[in-house]
Amino acid sequence: MTAVEVLAIIPARGGSKSIPRKNIKPFAGHPLLAYSIAAGLQARTVTRVIVSTDDPAIAAVAREYGAEVPFLRPAHLAQDHTPDLPVFVHALTWLAEHEGYRPDLVVQLRPTSPIRPRDLVDRAVELLQAHPEADSVRGVVPAGQNPHKMWRVGPDGRLIPLLTVPGIPEPYNAPRQQLPPVYWQTGHIDVIYPRTMLEKHSMTGEVILPVFIDPRYTVDLDTPRDWERAEYLAVYGDLDMVWPGRQPRPLPERVGLIVFDFDGVFTDNRVWVDQTGREAVAAHRGDGMGVALLRRAGVPMLILSTETNPVVAARARKLGLPVLHGVDDKAAALRAYLAEHGFRPEETIYIGNDINDIPCFEVVAWAAVVADAHPEARRAADAVLPQPGGFGAVRALADRLLREGRVGQPR
């Protein structure tokens, strides 16, 4: 049996007006682009993954995450209103002319749909392989709004039904259950025969098959608020989705101990030094309230810090928390503390912000970092908190743990 060559192409231009540098902006610990690369690399049916970009910075990130960038896309194919077709025709033509490479199928994986079911790419590819009479496969979800209940406004200002339904004289007045089911195309995936693009000059052709996607995986990244909601869904949505690198671990059902780094978590990582060498930091009162609420709920907590400055101990006293500071090997100190006090690692969580926290992540059941954490720490953590260090990250975590009832039971 002849092997089928399936090429995944990820279009990722450098310009983005709504969210600047969107394709390489960190999303739940990894650049947005990385999720589409991972979807291609982890699919057993895909044989090659390339990124088509005009931007050297995007190209560098793409290579870091395992994709090929055999060319830089010409600037005239990377404008705000450039459609997909010339971008894909350019890629296929370049690969044929420079490498003699001609794939049997092409998969489009848009970076702006990072939350994908793990089996989606293979399902879509196998569907098109099973139907050579088709031109393409497109990902769809049930539509949130039914177009049979939508209207146009005529020249005379009157409403005109957008669609009609044979046998139903007034579909806009009919129960939703009587109307034909309708679907919304998403950006998760398209699978296309090259002939559809090169000969029929279309990204879909006329015979388009649907691959159905659970609507829980649908996000639309147009605004910063959309971004926040999508990150929360990726981290806390309990979805079986494609993830770059190690799959994040779930937050324990019951949290028996919370361990905090200090600088960069309770502070914004800055320090003020006066002429005598005495240091001072700024803390967030909301974080203090979060600690107080957790303590009131009976949650054991610990501050673990490499800093030797007395400001750490002073703030810990103010918060009423035990502290280990001046610690060189944080992971070893954490293991010793758990053993000495009888805390279970599988019920312990850790909150950090920098690379010296990463060894602690493997000691505990779940690890999070603040929003402005070091990129390596973001990639290693199970979750990224919505706030930066020193600006309410601890309070946000406390609110979530209390809201979800994960704390408060006796040990």
Contacts in CASP RR format, 6 or more apart in sequence:
PFRMAT RR
TARGET T0000
AUTHOR 0000-0000-0000
METHOD contacts of the structure
MODEL  1
MTAVEVLAIIPARGGSKSIPRKNIKPFAGHPLLAYSIAAGLQARTVTRVI
VSTDDPAIAAVAREYGAEVPFLRPAHLAQDHTPDLPVFVHALTWLAEHEG
YRPDLVVQLRPTSPIRPRDLVDRAVELLQAHPEADSVRGVVPAGQNPHKM
WRVGPDGRLIPLLTVPGIPEPYNAPRQQLPPVYWQTGHIDVIYPRTMLEK
HSMTGEVILPVFIDPRYTVDLDTPRDWERAEYLAVYGDLDMVWPGRQPRP
LPERVGLIVFDFDGVFTDNRVWVDQTGREAVAAHRGDGMGVALLRRAGVP
MLILSTETNPVVAARARKLGLPVLHGVDDKAAALRAYLAEHGFRPEETIY
IGNDINDIPCFEVVAWAAVVADAHPEARRAADAVLPQPGGFGAVRALADR
LLREGRVGQPR
3 47 0 8 1.000
4 45 0 8 1.000
4 47 0 8 1.000
4 104 0 8 1.000
4 105 0 8 1.000
4 129 0 8 1.000
5 47 0 8 1.000
5 48 0 8 1.000
5 101 0 8 1.000
5 102 0 8 1.000
5 103 0 8 1.000
5 104 0 8 1.000
5 105 0 8 1.000
6 45 0 8 1.000
6 46 0 8 1.000
6 47 0 8 1.000
6 48 0 8 1.000
6 103 0 8 1.000
6 104 0 8 1.000
6 105 0 8 1.000
6 106 0 8 1.000
6 107 0 8 1.000
6 125 0 8 1.000
7 46 0 8 1.000
7 47 0 8 1.000
7 48 0 8 1.000
7 49 0 8 1.000
7 50 0 8 1.000
7 95 0 8 1.000
7 103 0 8 1.000
7 105 0 8 1.000
7 106 0 8 1.000
7 107 0 8 1.000
8 39 0 8 1.000
8 40 0 8 1.000
8 43 0 8 1.000
8 46 0 8 1.000
8 48 0 8 1.000
8 49 0 8 1.000
8 50 0 8 1.000
8 106 0 8 1.000
8 107 0 8 1.000
8 108 0 8 1.000
8 109 0 8 1.000
8 121 0 8 1.000
9 50 0 8 1.000
9 51 0 8 1.000
9 52 0 8 1.000
9 88 0 8 1.000
9 91 0 8 1.000
9 106 0 8 1.000
9 107 0 8 1.000
9 108 0 8 1.000
9 109 0 8 1.000
10 33 0 8 1.000
10 36 0 8 1.000
10 37 0 8 1.000
10 49 0 8 1.000
10 50 0 8 1.000
10 51 0 8 1.000
10 52 0 8 1.000
10 62 0 8 1.000
10 67 0 8 1.000
10 108 0 8 1.000
10 109 0 8 1.000
10 110 0 8 1.000
10 111 0 8 1.000
11 51 0 8 1.000
11 52 0 8 1.000
11 53 0 8 1.000
11 84 0 8 1.000
11 87 0 8 1.000
11 88 0 8 1.000
11 108 0 8 1.000
11 110 0 8 1.000
11 111 0 8 1.000
12 23 0 8 1.000
12 33 0 8 1.000
12 51 0 8 1.000
12 52 0 8 1.000
12 53 0 8 1.000
12 55 0 8 1.000
12 58 0 8 1.000
12 62 0 8 1.000
12 111 0 8 1.000
13 23 0 8 1.000
13 53 0 8 1.000
13 54 0 8 1.000
13 55 0 8 1.000
13 58 0 8 1.000
13 73 0 8 1.000
13 78 0 8 1.000
13 82 0 8 1.000
14 21 0 8 1.000
14 23 0 8 1.000
14 53 0 8 1.000
14 54 0 8 1.000
14 55 0 8 1.000
14 57 0 8 1.000
14 58 0 8 1.000
14 78 0 8 1.000
15 21 0 8 1.000
15 55 0 8 1.000
15 78 0 8 1.000
15 80 0 8 1.000
16 22 0 8 1.000
16 23 0 8 1.000
17 80 0 8 1.000
18 222 0 8 1.000
18 223 0 8 1.000
19 25 0 8 1.000
19 221 0 8 1.000
19 222 0 8 1.000
19 223 0 8 1.000
19 224 0 8 1.000
19 227 0 8 1.000
22 32 0 8 1.000
22 111 0 8 1.000
22 112 0 8 1.000
22 221 0 8 1.000
23 31 0 8 1.000
23 32 0 8 1.000
23 33 0 8 1.000
23 53 0 8 1.000
23 55 0 8 1.000
23 58 0 8 1.000
23 111 0 8 1.000
24 31 0 8 1.000
24 32 0 8 1.000
24 33 0 8 1.000
24 57 0 8 1.000
24 58 0 8 1.000
24 61 0 8 1.000
25 31 0 8 1.000
25 32 0 8 1.000
25 227 0 8 1.000
26 32 0 8 1.000
26 375 0 8 1.000
26 378 0 8 1.000
26 384 0 8 1.000
27 35 0 8 1.000
27 114 0 8 1.000
27 227 0 8 1.000
27 230 0 8 1.000
27 231 0 8 1.000
27 234 0 8 1.000
28 231 0 8 1.000
28 234 0 8 1.000
28 235 0 8 1.000
28 383 0 8 1.000
28 384 0 8 1.000
29 375 0 8 1.000
29 378 0 8 1.000
29 379 0 8 1.000
29 381 0 8 1.000
29 384 0 8 1.000
30 65 0 8 1.000
30 244 0 8 1.000
30 245 0 8 1.000
30 378 0 8 1.000
30 379 0 8 1.000
31 61 0 8 1.000
31 65 0 8 1.000
32 111 0 8 1.000
32 112 0 8 1.000
32 114 0 8 1.000
32 221 0 8 1.000
33 51 0 8 1.000
33 58 0 8 1.000
33 61 0 8 1.000
33 62 0 8 1.000
33 65 0 8 1.000
33 111 0 8 1.000
34 61 0 8 1.000
34 65 0 8 1.000
34 244 0 8 1.000
35 111 0 8 1.000
35 114 0 8 1.000
35 115 0 8 1.000
35 116 0 8 1.000
35 242 0 8 1.000
35 243 0 8 1.000
35 244 0 8 1.000
36 109 0 8 1.000
36 110 0 8 1.000
36 111 0 8 1.000
36 113 0 8 1.000
36 114 0 8 1.000
37 49 0 8 1.000
37 51 0 8 1.000
37 62 0 8 1.000
37 65 0 8 1.000
37 66 0 8 1.000
37 67 0 8 1.000
37 109 0 8 1.000
37 244 0 8 1.000
38 65 0 8 1.000
38 242 0 8 1.000
38 243 0 8 1.000
38 244 0 8 1.000
38 245 0 8 1.000
39 109 0 8 1.000
39 116 0 8 1.000
39 120 0 8 1.000
39 121 0 8 1.000
39 242 0 8 1.000
40 46 0 8 1.000
40 49 0 8 1.000
40 107 0 8 1.000
40 109 0 8 1.000
40 121 0 8 1.000
41 49 0 8 1.000
41 66 0 8 1.000
41 67 0 8 1.000
42 118 0 8 1.000
42 121 0 8 1.000
42 242 0 8 1.000
43 107 0 8 1.000
43 121 0 8 1.000
43 122 0 8 1.000
43 125 0 8 1.000
44 122 0 8 1.000
45 121 0 8 1.000
45 122 0 8 1.000
45 125 0 8 1.000
45 126 0 8 1.000
46 107 0 8 1.000
46 121 0 8 1.000
46 125 0 8 1.000
47 103 0 8 1.000
48 68 0 8 1.000
48 103 0 8 1.000
49 66 0 8 1.000
49 67 0 8 1.000
49 68 0 8 1.000
50 67 0 8 1.000
50 68 0 8 1.000
50 69 0 8 1.000
50 70 0 8 1.000
50 91 0 8 1.000
51 58 0 8 1.000
51 59 0 8 1.000
51 62 0 8 1.000
51 67 0 8 1.000
51 68 0 8 1.000
51 69 0 8 1.000
52 71 0 8 1.000
52 73 0 8 1.000
52 87 0 8 1.000
52 88 0 8 1.000
52 90 0 8 1.000
52 91 0 8 1.000
53 59 0 8 1.000
53 62 0 8 1.000
53 69 0 8 1.000
53 72 0 8 1.000
53 73 0 8 1.000
53 78 0 8 1.000
54 72 0 8 1.000
54 73 0 8 1.000
54 74 0 8 1.000
54 75 0 8 1.000
54 77 0 8 1.000
54 78 0 8 1.000
55 72 0 8 1.000
55 78 0 8 1.000
56 72 0 8 1.000
59 69 0 8 1.000
59 72 0 8 1.000
62 68 0 8 1.000
62 69 0 8 1.000
63 69 0 8 1.000
65 244 0 8 1.000
70 94 0 8 1.000
70 95 0 8 1.000
70 98 0 8 1.000
70 99 0 8 1.000
71 91 0 8 1.000
71 94 0 8 1.000
71 98 0 8 1.000
73 87 0 8 1.000
73 90 0 8 1.000
73 91 0 8 1.000
74 90 0 8 1.000
76 82 0 8 1.000
77 86 0 8 1.000
77 87 0 8 1.000
77 90 0 8 1.000
83 203 0 8 1.000
84 108 0 8 1.000
84 203 0 8 1.000
85 197 0 8 1.000
85 201 0 8 1.000
85 202 0 8 1.000
85 203 0 8 1.000
88 106 0 8 1.000
88 108 0 8 1.000
88 192 0 8 1.000
88 197 0 8 1.000
88 203 0 8 1.000
89 197 0 8 1.000
89 198 0 8 1.000
92 102 0 8 1.000
92 103 0 8 1.000
92 106 0 8 1.000
92 194 0 8 1.000
92 197 0 8 1.000
92 198 0 8 1.000
95 101 0 8 1.000
95 102 0 8 1.000
95 103 0 8 1.000
96 102 0 8 1.000
102 194 0 8 1.000
103 194 0 8 1.000
104 193 0 8 1.000
104 194 0 8 1.000
105 125 0 8 1.000
105 128 0 8 1.000
105 129 0 8 1.000
105 191 0 8 1.000
105 192 0 8 1.000
105 193 0 8 1.000
105 194 0 8 1.000
106 191 0 8 1.000
106 192 0 8 1.000
106 193 0 8 1.000
106 194 0 8 1.000
106 197 0 8 1.000
107 121 0 8 1.000
107 124 0 8 1.000
107 125 0 8 1.000
107 189 0 8 1.000
107 190 0 8 1.000
107 191 0 8 1.000
107 192 0 8 1.000
108 189 0 8 1.000
108 190 0 8 1.000
108 191 0 8 1.000
108 192 0 8 1.000
108 203 0 8 1.000
109 121 0 8 1.000
109 188 0 8 1.000
109 189 0 8 1.000
110 187 0 8 1.000
110 188 0 8 1.000
112 187 0 8 1.000
112 220 0 8 1.000
112 221 0 8 1.000
113 186 0 8 1.000
113 187 0 8 1.000
113 188 0 8 1.000
113 189 0 8 1.000
113 218 0 8 1.000
113 219 0 8 1.000
114 219 0 8 1.000
114 221 0 8 1.000
114 230 0 8 1.000
114 234 0 8 1.000
115 217 0 8 1.000
115 218 0 8 1.000
115 219 0 8 1.000
115 230 0 8 1.000
115 233 0 8 1.000
115 234 0 8 1.000
115 239 0 8 1.000
115 241 0 8 1.000
116 188 0 8 1.000
116 189 0 8 1.000
116 217 0 8 1.000
116 241 0 8 1.000
116 242 0 8 1.000
117 213 0 8 1.000
117 214 0 8 1.000
117 217 0 8 1.000
117 239 0 8 1.000
117 240 0 8 1.000
117 241 0 8 1.000
117 242 0 8 1.000
118 240 0 8 1.000
118 241 0 8 1.000
118 242 0 8 1.000
120 188 0 8 1.000
120 189 0 8 1.000
120 211 0 8 1.000
120 213 0 8 1.000
120 242 0 8 1.000
121 189 0 8 1.000
123 211 0 8 1.000
124 137 0 8 1.000
124 139 0 8 1.000
124 189 0 8 1.000
124 190 0 8 1.000
124 191 0 8 1.000
124 211 0 8 1.000
125 137 0 8 1.000
125 191 0 8 1.000
127 137 0 8 1.000
127 191 0 8 1.000
127 209 0 8 1.000
127 211 0 8 1.000
128 134 0 8 1.000
128 136 0 8 1.000
128 137 0 8 1.000
128 191 0 8 1.000
128 192 0 8 1.000
128 193 0 8 1.000
128 209 0 8 1.000
131 209 0 8 1.000
133 207 0 8 1.000
134 193 0 8 1.000
134 207 0 8 1.000
134 208 0 8 1.000
134 209 0 8 1.000
135 192 0 8 1.000
135 193 0 8 1.000
135 196 0 8 1.000
135 200 0 8 1.000
135 202 0 8 1.000
135 204 0 8 1.000
135 205 0 8 1.000
135 206 0 8 1.000
135 207 0 8 1.000
135 208 0 8 1.000
136 190 0 8 1.000
136 191 0 8 1.000
136 192 0 8 1.000
136 193 0 8 1.000
136 196 0 8 1.000
136 203 0 8 1.000
136 204 0 8 1.000
136 205 0 8 1.000
136 207 0 8 1.000
136 208 0 8 1.000
136 209 0 8 1.000
137 189 0 8 1.000
137 190 0 8 1.000
137 191 0 8 1.000
137 192 0 8 1.000
137 208 0 8 1.000
137 209 0 8 1.000
137 210 0 8 1.000
137 211 0 8 1.000
138 185 0 8 1.000
138 189 0 8 1.000
138 190 0 8 1.000
138 204 0 8 1.000
138 208 0 8 1.000
138 209 0 8 1.000
138 210 0 8 1.000
138 211 0 8 1.000
139 185 0 8 1.000
139 186 0 8 1.000
139 187 0 8 1.000
139 188 0 8 1.000
139 189 0 8 1.000
139 190 0 8 1.000
139 210 0 8 1.000
139 211 0 8 1.000
139 212 0 8 1.000
139 213 0 8 1.000
140 183 0 8 1.000
140 184 0 8 1.000
140 185 0 8 1.000
140 186 0 8 1.000
140 210 0 8 1.000
140 211 0 8 1.000
140 212 0 8 1.000
140 213 0 8 1.000
141 183 0 8 1.000
141 184 0 8 1.000
141 186 0 8 1.000
141 212 0 8 1.000
141 213 0 8 1.000
141 214 0 8 1.000
141 215 0 8 1.000
141 217 0 8 1.000
141 218 0 8 1.000
142 181 0 8 1.000
142 182 0 8 1.000
142 183 0 8 1.000
142 184 0 8 1.000
142 215 0 8 1.000
143 182 0 8 1.000
143 183 0 8 1.000
143 184 0 8 1.000
144 184 0 8 1.000
144 215 0 8 1.000
146 176 0 8 1.000
146 179 0 8 1.000
146 182 0 8 1.000
147 162 0 8 1.000
147 163 0 8 1.000
147 182 0 8 1.000
148 161 0 8 1.000
148 162 0 8 1.000
148 163 0 8 1.000
148 165 0 8 1.000
148 171 0 8 1.000
148 172 0 8 1.000
148 174 0 8 1.000
148 179 0 8 1.000
148 180 0 8 1.000
148 182 0 8 1.000
149 171 0 8 1.000
149 172 0 8 1.000
149 176 0 8 1.000
149 179 0 8 1.000
150 161 0 8 1.000
150 162 0 8 1.000
150 163 0 8 1.000
151 159 0 8 1.000
151 160 0 8 1.000
151 161 0 8 1.000
151 162 0 8 1.000
151 172 0 8 1.000
152 159 0 8 1.000
152 160 0 8 1.000
152 161 0 8 1.000
152 162 0 8 1.000
153 159 0 8 1.000
153 160 0 8 1.000
154 160 0 8 1.000
161 171 0 8 1.000
161 172 0 8 1.000
163 171 0 8 1.000
164 171 0 8 1.000
165 171 0 8 1.000
165 174 0 8 1.000
165 179 0 8 1.000
165 180 0 8 1.000
168 174 0 8 1.000
168 178 0 8 1.000
168 179 0 8 1.000
171 178 0 8 1.000
171 179 0 8 1.000
183 210 0 8 1.000
183 212 0 8 1.000
184 218 0 8 1.000
186 213 0 8 1.000
186 218 0 8 1.000
188 213 0 8 1.000
188 217 0 8 1.000
188 218 0 8 1.000
189 211 0 8 1.000
190 203 0 8 1.000
190 204 0 8 1.000
191 211 0 8 1.000
192 203 0 8 1.000
192 204 0 8 1.000
196 202 0 8 1.000
196 203 0 8 1.000
196 204 0 8 1.000
196 205 0 8 1.000
197 203 0 8 1.000
200 206 0 8 1.000
216 233 0 8 1.000
216 237 0 8 1.000
216 239 0 8 1.000
217 239 0 8 1.000
217 241 0 8 1.000
219 226 0 8 1.000
219 229 0 8 1.000
219 230 0 8 1.000
219 233 0 8 1.000
220 226 0 8 1.000
221 227 0 8 1.000
221 230 0 8 1.000
228 386 0 8 1.000
231 384 0 8 1.000
231 386 0 8 1.000
232 386 0 8 1.000
233 239 0 8 1.000
234 241 0 8 1.000
235 248 0 8 1.000
235 382 0 8 1.000
235 383 0 8 1.000
235 384 0 8 1.000
236 251 0 8 1.000
236 383 0 8 1.000
238 250 0 8 1.000
244 379 0 8 1.000
245 379 0 8 1.000
248 381 0 8 1.000
248 382 0 8 1.000
248 383 0 8 1.000
249 365 0 8 1.000
249 366 0 8 1.000
249 382 0 8 1.000
250 366 0 8 1.000
250 382 0 8 1.000
251 349 0 8 1.000
251 366 0 8 1.000
251 382 0 8 1.000
251 383 0 8 1.000
251 406 0 8 1.000
252 346 0 8 1.000
252 347 0 8 1.000
252 349 0 8 1.000
252 365 0 8 1.000
252 366 0 8 1.000
252 406 0 8 1.000
253 406 0 8 1.000
254 347 0 8 1.000
254 406 0 8 1.000
254 407 0 8 1.000
254 409 0 8 1.000
255 299 0 8 1.000
255 347 0 8 1.000
255 348 0 8 1.000
255 349 0 8 1.000
255 401 0 8 1.000
255 406 0 8 1.000
255 407 0 8 1.000
256 299 0 8 1.000
256 300 0 8 1.000
256 343 0 8 1.000
256 344 0 8 1.000
256 347 0 8 1.000
256 348 0 8 1.000
256 407 0 8 1.000
256 411 0 8 1.000
257 299 0 8 1.000
257 300 0 8 1.000
257 301 0 8 1.000
257 302 0 8 1.000
257 338 0 8 1.000
257 343 0 8 1.000
257 347 0 8 1.000
257 348 0 8 1.000
257 349 0 8 1.000
258 294 0 8 1.000
258 299 0 8 1.000
258 300 0 8 1.000
258 301 0 8 1.000
258 302 0 8 1.000
258 348 0 8 1.000
258 349 0 8 1.000
258 350 0 8 1.000
258 351 0 8 1.000
258 397 0 8 1.000
258 401 0 8 1.000
259 301 0 8 1.000
259 302 0 8 1.000
259 303 0 8 1.000
259 304 0 8 1.000
259 334 0 8 1.000
259 348 0 8 1.000
259 349 0 8 1.000
259 350 0 8 1.000
259 351 0 8 1.000
259 360 0 8 1.000
259 364 0 8 1.000
260 266 0 8 1.000
260 301 0 8 1.000
260 302 0 8 1.000
260 303 0 8 1.000
260 304 0 8 1.000
260 321 0 8 1.000
260 350 0 8 1.000
260 351 0 8 1.000
260 352 0 8 1.000
260 394 0 8 1.000
261 303 0 8 1.000
261 304 0 8 1.000
261 305 0 8 1.000
261 350 0 8 1.000
261 351 0 8 1.000
261 352 0 8 1.000
261 353 0 8 1.000
261 354 0 8 1.000
261 357 0 8 1.000
262 303 0 8 1.000
262 304 0 8 1.000
262 305 0 8 1.000
262 307 0 8 1.000
262 312 0 8 1.000
262 315 0 8 1.000
262 316 0 8 1.000
262 323 0 8 1.000
262 325 0 8 1.000
263 269 0 8 1.000
263 271 0 8 1.000
263 281 0 8 1.000
263 305 0 8 1.000
263 307 0 8 1.000
263 312 0 8 1.000
263 353 0 8 1.000
264 352 0 8 1.000
264 353 0 8 1.000
264 354 0 8 1.000
264 370 0 8 1.000
264 389 0 8 1.000
264 390 0 8 1.000
265 351 0 8 1.000
265 352 0 8 1.000
265 353 0 8 1.000
265 370 0 8 1.000
265 389 0 8 1.000
265 390 0 8 1.000
265 393 0 8 1.000
265 394 0 8 1.000
266 283 0 8 1.000
266 284 0 8 1.000
266 287 0 8 1.000
266 303 0 8 1.000
266 315 0 8 1.000
266 389 0 8 1.000
266 390 0 8 1.000
266 394 0 8 1.000
267 281 0 8 1.000
267 282 0 8 1.000
267 283 0 8 1.000
267 389 0 8 1.000
267 390 0 8 1.000
268 282 0 8 1.000
268 388 0 8 1.000
268 389 0 8 1.000
268 390 0 8 1.000
268 391 0 8 1.000
269 353 0 8 1.000
269 372 0 8 1.000
269 389 0 8 1.000
270 281 0 8 1.000
270 282 0 8 1.000
271 279 0 8 1.000
271 280 0 8 1.000
271 281 0 8 1.000
272 279 0 8 1.000
272 280 0 8 1.000
272 281 0 8 1.000
273 279 0 8 1.000
273 280 0 8 1.000
274 280 0 8 1.000
279 309 0 8 1.000
279 311 0 8 1.000
280 311 0 8 1.000
281 311 0 8 1.000
281 315 0 8 1.000
282 390 0 8 1.000
283 315 0 8 1.000
283 390 0 8 1.000
284 389 0 8 1.000
284 390 0 8 1.000
284 391 0 8 1.000
284 392 0 8 1.000
284 394 0 8 1.000
284 395 0 8 1.000
286 392 0 8 1.000
286 394 0 8 1.000
286 395 0 8 1.000
287 390 0 8 1.000
287 392 0 8 1.000
287 393 0 8 1.000
287 394 0 8 1.000
287 395 0 8 1.000
288 319 0 8 1.000
288 394 0 8 1.000
288 395 0 8 1.000
289 395 0 8 1.000
290 394 0 8 1.000
290 395 0 8 1.000
290 398 0 8 1.000
290 399 0 8 1.000
291 301 0 8 1.000
291 319 0 8 1.000
291 320 0 8 1.000
291 321 0 8 1.000
291 394 0 8 1.000
291 398 0 8 1.000
292 319 0 8 1.000
293 398 0 8 1.000
293 399 0 8 1.000
293 402 0 8 1.000
294 301 0 8 1.000
294 398 0 8 1.000
294 401 0 8 1.000
294 402 0 8 1.000
294 407 0 8 1.000
295 301 0 8 1.000
295 320 0 8 1.000
297 402 0 8 1.000
297 407 0 8 1.000
297 408 0 8 1.000
298 407 0 8 1.000
298 408 0 8 1.000
299 401 0 8 1.000
299 407 0 8 1.000
299 408 0 8 1.000
300 341 0 8 1.000
300 343 0 8 1.000
300 411 0 8 1.000
301 321 0 8 1.000
301 322 0 8 1.000
302 321 0 8 1.000
302 322 0 8 1.000
302 323 0 8 1.000
302 324 0 8 1.000
302 337 0 8 1.000
303 312 0 8 1.000
303 316 0 8 1.000
303 319 0 8 1.000
303 321 0 8 1.000
303 322 0 8 1.000
303 323 0 8 1.000
303 324 0 8 1.000
303 325 0 8 1.000
304 323 0 8 1.000
304 324 0 8 1.000
304 325 0 8 1.000
304 327 0 8 1.000
304 330 0 8 1.000
304 333 0 8 1.000
304 334 0 8 1.000
304 337 0 8 1.000
304 360 0 8 1.000
305 312 0 8 1.000
305 323 0 8 1.000
305 324 0 8 1.000
305 325 0 8 1.000
305 326 0 8 1.000
305 327 0 8 1.000
306 325 0 8 1.000
306 326 0 8 1.000
306 327 0 8 1.000
306 328 0 8 1.000
306 330 0 8 1.000
306 356 0 8 1.000
307 325 0 8 1.000
307 326 0 8 1.000
308 325 0 8 1.000
308 326 0 8 1.000
309 325 0 8 1.000
312 323 0 8 1.000
312 325 0 8 1.000
313 323 0 8 1.000
313 325 0 8 1.000
316 322 0 8 1.000
316 323 0 8 1.000
316 325 0 8 1.000
324 333 0 8 1.000
324 337 0 8 1.000
327 333 0 8 1.000
329 359 0 8 1.000
330 356 0 8 1.000
330 357 0 8 1.000
330 359 0 8 1.000
330 360 0 8 1.000
331 359 0 8 1.000
331 360 0 8 1.000
331 362 0 8 1.000
331 363 0 8 1.000
334 350 0 8 1.000
334 360 0 8 1.000
334 363 0 8 1.000
334 364 0 8 1.000
335 363 0 8 1.000
337 343 0 8 1.000
338 344 0 8 1.000
338 345 0 8 1.000
338 348 0 8 1.000
338 363 0 8 1.000
343 411 0 8 1.000
345 363 0 8 1.000
345 364 0 8 1.000
345 365 0 8 1.000
346 365 0 8 1.000
347 365 0 8 1.000
348 363 0 8 1.000
348 364 0 8 1.000
348 365 0 8 1.000
349 364 0 8 1.000
349 365 0 8 1.000
349 366 0 8 1.000
349 367 0 8 1.000
349 368 0 8 1.000
350 357 0 8 1.000
350 360 0 8 1.000
350 361 0 8 1.000
350 363 0 8 1.000
350 364 0 8 1.000
350 366 0 8 1.000
350 367 0 8 1.000
350 368 0 8 1.000
351 367 0 8 1.000
351 368 0 8 1.000
351 369 0 8 1.000
351 370 0 8 1.000
351 385 0 8 1.000
351 393 0 8 1.000
351 394 0 8 1.000
351 397 0 8 1.000
352 360 0 8 1.000
352 367 0 8 1.000
352 368 0 8 1.000
352 369 0 8 1.000
352 370 0 8 1.000
352 373 0 8 1.000
352 377 0 8 1.000
352 381 0 8 1.000
353 369 0 8 1.000
353 370 0 8 1.000
353 372 0 8 1.000
353 373 0 8 1.000
353 374 0 8 1.000
353 377 0 8 1.000
353 389 0 8 1.000
354 373 0 8 1.000
354 374 0 8 1.000
354 377 0 8 1.000
355 374 0 8 1.000
355 376 0 8 1.000
355 377 0 8 1.000
357 367 0 8 1.000
357 369 0 8 1.000
357 377 0 8 1.000
358 376 0 8 1.000
358 377 0 8 1.000
358 380 0 8 1.000
360 367 0 8 1.000
361 367 0 8 1.000
361 380 0 8 1.000
361 381 0 8 1.000
361 382 0 8 1.000
366 382 0 8 1.000
366 383 0 8 1.000
367 380 0 8 1.000
367 381 0 8 1.000
367 382 0 8 1.000
367 383 0 8 1.000
368 381 0 8 1.000
368 382 0 8 1.000
368 383 0 8 1.000
368 384 0 8 1.000
368 385 0 8 1.000
368 397 0 8 1.000
369 377 0 8 1.000
369 378 0 8 1.000
369 381 0 8 1.000
369 383 0 8 1.000
369 384 0 8 1.000
369 385 0 8 1.000
370 384 0 8 1.000
370 385 0 8 1.000
370 387 0 8 1.000
370 388 0 8 1.000
370 389 0 8 1.000
370 390 0 8 1.000
370 393 0 8 1.000
371 384 0 8 1.000
371 385 0 8 1.000
371 386 0 8 1.000
371 387 0 8 1.000
371 388 0 8 1.000
371 389 0 8 1.000
371 393 0 8 1.000
372 388 0 8 1.000
372 389 0 8 1.000
373 381 0 8 1.000
373 384 0 8 1.000
378 384 0 8 1.000
385 393 0 8 1.000
385 396 0 8 1.000
385 397 0 8 1.000
386 393 0 8 1.000
386 396 0 8 1.000
387 393 0 8 1.000
387 395 0 8 1.000
387 396 0 8 1.000
401 407 0 8 1.000
END
